[in-house]
Amino acid sequence: MRYQMRQKLFSFGDDYTIKDDSGNDRFFVDGKALSIGDKLSFQDMQGNELAYIRQKLLSIGATYEIYRNDQLAAVVKKQIFTLLRAKFSVDVPGPDDLEASGDFLAHEYEFTKGGETVATVSKAWFAMTDSYGVDIAANQDDVLILACTVVIDLCCHPDQKHH
């Protein structure tokens, strides 16, 4: 499934809208304004929370936790020592850890699981706007991958916050 992600320009906090490939609004990410550290609620269009993203303070390197149904679903961590290209690890319970690597500043990167590409992120699809696409392979956890994409955006583009 291909999604289009766009940060809302004039919002209090980091808010995103996510559309499907037909242009329909599918998800909304509500950034909590005036909080210490980033806190975001990943919701369906009816306002039901599907995931909660929280920045883990006092950790070495940028680290975020993603919760689903009050259970820790993943820890997203920016790798500190990498040459030329950045990497993010996505530690999930069990054997299905993800890794994101590529050119994060240009919104050109991919998620892999066990060496296989499971999603790609590209701004090239939307070169004339501040949007970018997230193309997720079948049978993947779309909400988790999209939530990780929001985390990576927060880590790599902190100057684009509109508080």
C-alpha positions as YAML, in Angstrom:
chain: A
units: angstrom
residues:
- id: 1
  name: MET
  ca: [0.00, 0.00, 0.00]
- id: 2
  name: ARG
  ca: [1.28, 3.45, -0.84]
- id: 3
  name: TYR
  ca: [0.63, 6.36, 1.50]
- id: 4
  name: GLN
  ca: [1.24, 10.10, 1.24]
- id: 5
  name: MET
  ca: [2.49, 11.76, 4.42]
- id: 6
  name: ARG
  ca: [2.42, 15.50, 4.99]
- id: 7
  name: GLN
  ca: [3.20, 17.56, 8.07]
- id: 8
  name: LYS
  ca: [0.62, 20.24, 8.76]
- id: 9
  name: LEU
  ca: [2.33, 23.61, 8.44]
- id: 10
  name: PHE
  ca: [0.30, 25.72, 10.84]
- id: 11
  name: SER
  ca: [-0.35, 23.53, 13.85]
- id: 12
  name: PHE
  ca: [0.48, 23.48, 17.52]
- id: 13
  name: GLY
  ca: [2.75, 20.49, 17.87]
- id: 14
  name: ASP
  ca: [3.85, 18.06, 15.18]
- id: 15
  name: ASP
  ca: [0.68, 17.11, 13.30]
- id: 16
  name: TYR
  ca: [0.63, 14.92, 10.20]
- id: 17
  name: THR
  ca: [-2.07, 13.74, 7.83]
- id: 18
  name: ILE
  ca: [-1.58, 10.45, 6.00]
- id: 19
  name: LYS
  ca: [-3.55, 9.67, 2.84]
- id: 20
  name: ASP
  ca: [-3.87, 6.41, 0.92]
- id: 21
  name: ASP
  ca: [-2.89, 6.12, -2.75]
- id: 22
  name: SER
  ca: [-6.42, 7.19, -3.76]
- id: 23
  name: GLY
  ca: [-6.06, 10.48, -1.90]
- id: 24
  name: ASN
  ca: [-8.36, 9.53, 0.99]
- id: 25
  name: ASP
  ca: [-7.40, 10.59, 4.51]
- id: 26
  name: ARG
  ca: [-6.47, 7.39, 6.38]
- id: 27
  name: PHE
  ca: [-4.60, 8.50, 9.52]
- id: 28
  name: PHE
  ca: [-3.94, 11.60, 11.59]
- id: 29
  name: VAL
  ca: [-0.96, 12.10, 13.89]
- id: 30
  name: ASP
  ca: [-1.61, 14.58, 16.68]
- id: 31
  name: GLY
  ca: [1.55, 16.06, 18.17]
- id: 32
  name: LYS
  ca: [1.05, 17.14, 21.75]
- id: 33
  name: ALA
  ca: [2.00, 20.80, 21.98]
- id: 34
  name: LEU
  ca: [3.73, 22.18, 25.04]
- id: 35
  name: SER
  ca: [5.01, 18.83, 26.27]
- id: 36
  name: ILE
  ca: [8.51, 17.93, 27.42]
- id: 37
  name: GLY
  ca: [9.86, 15.70, 24.70]
- id: 38
  name: ASP
  ca: [7.85, 14.65, 21.67]
- id: 39
  name: LYS
  ca: [4.52, 12.92, 22.35]
- id: 40
  name: LEU
  ca: [2.23, 12.01, 19.48]
- id: 41
  name: SER
  ca: [-1.05, 10.15, 19.10]
- id: 42
  name: PHE
  ca: [-1.39, 8.12, 15.88]
- id: 43
  name: GLN
  ca: [-5.12, 7.92, 15.12]
- id: 44
  name: ASP
  ca: [-7.57, 6.66, 12.54]
- id: 45
  name: MET
  ca: [-9.89, 9.27, 11.01]
- id: 46
  name: GLN
  ca: [-12.55, 8.55, 13.67]
- id: 47
  name: GLY
  ca: [-10.13, 9.68, 16.39]
- id: 48
  name: ASN
  ca: [-9.36, 6.19, 17.73]
- id: 49
  name: GLU
  ca: [-5.77, 5.96, 18.95]
- id: 50
  name: LEU
  ca: [-3.91, 3.20, 17.10]
- id: 51
  name: ALA
  ca: [-0.47, 3.97, 18.54]
- id: 52
  name: TYR
  ca: [1.19, 6.40, 20.92]
- id: 53
  name: ILE
  ca: [4.70, 7.74, 20.24]
- id: 54
  name: ARG
  ca: [6.83, 9.05, 23.10]
- id: 55
  name: GLN
  ca: [10.36, 10.41, 23.05]
- id: 56
  name: LYS
  ca: [12.54, 8.68, 25.60]
- id: 57
  name: LEU
  ca: [14.39, 11.42, 27.43]
- id: 58
  name: LEU
  ca: [17.88, 11.08, 28.90]
- id: 59
  name: SER
  ca: [18.95, 8.39, 26.45]
- id: 60
  name: ILE
  ca: [22.10, 8.44, 24.35]
- id: 61
  name: GLY
  ca: [21.01, 9.18, 20.82]
- id: 62
  name: ALA
  ca: [17.47, 9.91, 19.69]
- id: 63
  name: THR
  ca: [15.17, 7.19, 21.05]
- id: 64
  name: TYR
  ca: [11.40, 6.90, 20.77]
- id: 65
  name: GLU
  ca: [8.96, 4.32, 22.09]
- id: 66
  name: ILE
  ca: [5.82, 3.30, 20.22]
- id: 67
  name: TYR
  ca: [2.94, 1.88, 22.26]
- id: 68
  name: ARG
  ca: [-0.16, 0.03, 21.07]
- id: 69
  name: ASN
  ca: [-2.94, -0.82, 23.50]
- id: 70
  name: ASP
  ca: [-0.71, 0.34, 26.38]
- id: 71
  name: GLN
  ca: [1.93, -2.24, 25.41]
- id: 72
  name: LEU
  ca: [5.40, -1.34, 24.15]
- id: 73
  name: ALA
  ca: [5.33, -2.23, 20.44]
- id: 74
  name: ALA
  ca: [8.71, -0.88, 19.31]
- id: 75
  name: VAL
  ca: [11.74, 1.17, 20.28]
- id: 76
  name: VAL
  ca: [13.11, 3.33, 17.47]
- id: 77
  name: LYS
  ca: [16.71, 4.41, 17.96]
- id: 78
  name: LYS
  ca: [18.99, 6.47, 15.76]
- id: 79
  name: GLN
  ca: [22.36, 4.75, 15.46]
- id: 80
  name: ILE
  ca: [25.11, 7.10, 16.59]
- id: 81
  name: PHE
  ca: [28.20, 5.75, 14.85]
- id: 82
  name: THR
  ca: [27.56, 5.26, 11.16]
- id: 83
  name: LEU
  ca: [29.68, 6.33, 8.23]
- id: 84
  name: LEU
  ca: [28.12, 8.68, 5.67]
- id: 85
  name: ARG
  ca: [24.61, 7.29, 5.98]
- id: 86
  name: ALA
  ca: [22.41, 7.22, 9.04]
- id: 87
  name: LYS
  ca: [20.56, 4.16, 10.30]
- id: 88
  name: PHE
  ca: [17.66, 3.62, 12.64]
- id: 89
  name: SER
  ca: [16.93, 0.38, 14.45]
- id: 90
  name: VAL
  ca: [13.34, -0.59, 15.22]
- id: 91
  name: ASP
  ca: [13.36, -3.13, 18.05]
- id: 92
  name: VAL
  ca: [10.04, -4.96, 18.28]
- id: 93
  name: PRO
  ca: [9.17, -7.83, 20.64]
- id: 94
  name: GLY
  ca: [10.13, -11.11, 19.00]
- id: 95
  name: PRO
  ca: [12.22, -11.71, 15.87]
- id: 96
  name: ASP
  ca: [10.75, -9.10, 13.51]
- id: 97
  name: ASP
  ca: [13.11, -6.15, 14.11]
- id: 98
  name: LEU
  ca: [13.33, -3.54, 11.38]
- id: 99
  name: GLU
  ca: [16.16, -1.34, 10.21]
- id: 100
  name: ALA
  ca: [15.82, 1.91, 8.29]
- id: 101
  name: SER
  ca: [18.72, 3.20, 6.21]
- id: 102
  name: GLY
  ca: [19.32, 5.67, 3.42]
- id: 103
  name: ASP
  ca: [19.30, 9.43, 2.93]
- id: 104
  name: PHE
  ca: [16.95, 10.65, 5.65]
- id: 105
  name: LEU
  ca: [17.50, 14.35, 4.99]
- id: 106
  name: ALA
  ca: [16.18, 13.89, 1.45]
- id: 107
  name: HIS
  ca: [13.35, 11.53, 2.52]
- id: 108
  name: GLU
  ca: [14.90, 8.68, 0.50]
- id: 109
  name: TYR
  ca: [15.28, 5.54, 2.60]
- id: 110
  name: GLU
  ca: [14.00, 2.03, 3.13]
- id: 111
  name: PHE
  ca: [12.91, -0.27, 5.92]
- id: 112
  name: THR
  ca: [14.28, -3.80, 5.92]
- id: 113
  name: LYS
  ca: [13.40, -6.87, 7.95]
- id: 114
  name: GLY
  ca: [15.81, -9.79, 7.88]
- id: 115
  name: GLY
  ca: [17.58, -8.26, 4.87]
- id: 116
  name: GLU
  ca: [14.36, -7.94, 2.83]
- id: 117
  name: THR
  ca: [12.96, -4.51, 1.89]
- id: 118
  name: VAL
  ca: [9.48, -4.12, 3.43]
- id: 119
  name: ALA
  ca: [8.90, -0.39, 2.81]
- id: 120
  name: THR
  ca: [10.42, 2.56, 0.96]
- id: 121
  name: VAL
  ca: [10.09, 6.26, 1.71]
- id: 122
  name: SER
  ca: [10.56, 8.75, -1.10]
- id: 123
  name: LYS
  ca: [10.01, 12.45, -1.56]
- id: 124
  name: ALA
  ca: [10.67, 12.03, -5.30]
- id: 125
  name: TRP
  ca: [7.02, 11.02, -5.85]
- id: 126
  name: PHE
  ca: [5.94, 14.46, -4.60]
- id: 127
  name: ALA
  ca: [8.82, 16.68, -5.69]
- id: 128
  name: MET
  ca: [6.77, 19.89, -5.86]
- id: 129
  name: THR
  ca: [5.30, 19.68, -2.36]
- id: 130
  name: ASP
  ca: [6.41, 19.11, 1.22]
- id: 131
  name: SER
  ca: [4.86, 15.64, 1.08]
- id: 132
  name: TYR
  ca: [6.53, 12.29, 0.67]
- id: 133
  name: GLY
  ca: [5.40, 8.77, -0.08]
- id: 134
  name: VAL
  ca: [5.66, 5.61, 1.98]
- id: 135
  name: ASP
  ca: [5.26, 2.41, -0.03]
- id: 136
  name: ILE
  ca: [4.68, -0.61, 2.24]
- id: 137
  name: ALA
  ca: [4.82, -4.22, 1.05]
- id: 138
  name: ALA
  ca: [1.83, -6.53, 1.54]
- id: 139
  name: ASN
  ca: [1.40, -8.30, 4.89]
- id: 140
  name: GLN
  ca: [3.36, -5.69, 6.86]
- id: 141
  name: ASP
  ca: [2.27, -3.66, 9.88]
- id: 142
  name: ASP
  ca: [1.38, -0.39, 8.11]
- id: 143
  name: VAL
  ca: [0.64, 1.53, 11.32]
- id: 144
  name: LEU
  ca: [3.98, 0.55, 12.88]
- id: 145
  name: ILE
  ca: [5.97, 1.48, 9.75]
- id: 146
  name: LEU
  ca: [4.12, 4.79, 9.37]
- id: 147
  name: ALA
  ca: [4.68, 5.59, 13.06]
- id: 148
  name: CYS
  ca: [8.40, 4.85, 12.60]
- id: 149
  name: THR
  ca: [8.42, 7.17, 9.58]
- id: 150
  name: VAL
  ca: [7.01, 9.96, 11.77]
- id: 151
  name: VAL
  ca: [9.75, 9.30, 14.35]
- id: 152
  name: ILE
  ca: [12.47, 9.46, 11.69]
- id: 153
  name: ASP
  ca: [11.01, 12.72, 10.38]
- id: 154
  name: LEU
  ca: [11.12, 14.20, 13.91]
- id: 155
  name: CYS
  ca: [14.74, 13.11, 14.36]
- id: 156
  name: CYS
  ca: [16.05, 14.19, 10.97]
- id: 157
  name: HIS
  ca: [14.07, 17.40, 10.45]
- id: 158
  name: PRO
  ca: [13.78, 19.03, 13.90]
- id: 159
  name: ASP
  ca: [13.98, 22.50, 12.36]
- id: 160
  name: GLN
  ca: [10.65, 21.91, 10.60]
- id: 161
  name: LYS
  ca: [8.69, 21.79, 13.86]
- id: 162
  name: HIS
  ca: [5.95, 24.37, 13.99]
- id: 163
  name: HIS
  ca: [5.28, 24.95, 17.69]
...
